[in-house]
């Protein structure tokens, strides 16, 4: 059983914002090997108040009953609960899909970093992210880069699913796409809206469900090749660059050749047991 804290910047109900955090949550909910200990909200895709409101609305609309804690710069509930859970329960994994603020604050509250079984992060880049000719900014590790540095220093067994490794795995639906899952039908209208936004912003007809790919690594690590890298912890993280250095050893999992990532994610959610 994978005991998991999910810390994310879910913005599914916010115009102009991505829907991949919700995709990640629905994938994990649909995975019987995952036991969700806490869902906490941070900032990144939008401000922390809007992120929490978006997530609370989603929980209410779908009848989700997981513990939900509000976090970010101005809210401390999430960090306190993360600290309490890690310090009192064994084998806790953390998945962070937005700014790293809550995890750093949990460390400030006394979270024992040595008790974190693994920290999986979606974010970071090793080269420019480009949709056609337009460069896309890194939006997770760089949001609160000072917190990112402190988190990377403190915690071992870190896996980072980079934007570059996610980029080749595009996804598109249209009005005719049919699902049987309540979660996929819920996300469909929001995804169609995001595809329009993505077309306007990047002139792309497809999107990448970045955070869902990070969640997939947790439950299907055999679909990835592990790639150790020593990185520098400095101002390079202002823009999320994972530059080579001698400050920290991390794992940058790469999706194996031939793996149909989106088909796998959709299949798991559609066939939830």
DABELJO-V838596 format. One record per helix or strand of 3 or more residues. SS is the DSSP state (helix for helix, strand for strand). FROM is the first residue (numbers start at 1). TO is the last residue. Records with the same first field share a line. If there is no record, write none. Layout:
BEGIN
SS->FROM-TO ; FROM-TO
END
This chain:
BEGIN
strand->2-8 ; 34-41 ; 68-70 ; 92-96 ; 116-122 ; 129-131 ; 134-136 ; 158-161 ; 228-231 ; 248-251
helix->20-29 ; 48-62 ; 77-88 ; 101-108 ; 113-115 ; 145-154 ; 163-167 ; 182-202 ; 210-219 ; 221-223 ; 235-239 ; 261-270
END
